[in-house]
């Protein structure tokens, strides 16, 4: 869930172009769509920065990405 403060900040950036209510709706939709991608990238960067054992029998899988 995207915090209301983040939605309002995004809406404020859109407000000069569209009406406030429309900006809130568009901002929430855009942020909800982007959040899983940002979480997956952040998780991967954190995992890559940590100690990784190449012989780990149970390597951690990114919970924000589907396995392919």
N, C-alpha and C positions, 0 to 999 in steps of 0.2 A: 504494500500500500504506500502510495506517495503521500507525504505529509502535506497538509493544507498550505503550510508556509511555502513549500517548494512550488506548489501549483499557483499560488498567488504571485510569487516572484516571476514565474514564467508568463503568467497572464499579464502582469504589469509591463513586461517587455513587448507583448503583442498588442496591448491596449491602444497605442496610437494608431494602429491599423484597423482594428476591429472593436466592436462594443465590448464592454467589460464582461458581461455574462457569456458572450460567445467566446471571448478570450479564455475565460476559466474553463469552459467545456473543452476547447481545443487544447489548452495546456495540459489538462488532466489526461486526455487521450494520448497526446504525444509523449508525456512522461511515463505513463503506464506502459506504452509500447517500448520505450527505450530502456526502462529499468532492468528487465532481465538480461539484456545485452551488456549493460554496464556492470551488473553484478557478476556475470560470467567472466568478464575481462578482469575485474578487480580480484576475483577469486583466483584466477589463473596467475596473475602477477604475484599475488601473495604466496601461492604454492611454489612458483618458480624462484622466489626470493628465499624460501626456506631451505632447510637441509633436505636434499632428496637422495635417498638410498637407491641406487640402481638395482639392488637385489631385493627390494621390498616386495614381499609376497602378496601384500594387499595394498597396492598403491591407491591413494585417494583419487576419487573421480570427482570432477567438477559437477556439483549438484545443479548448477544453473545451465548446463549444456546437455543436450540429448546425446546419447551414445550413438555413434554412427558405425 
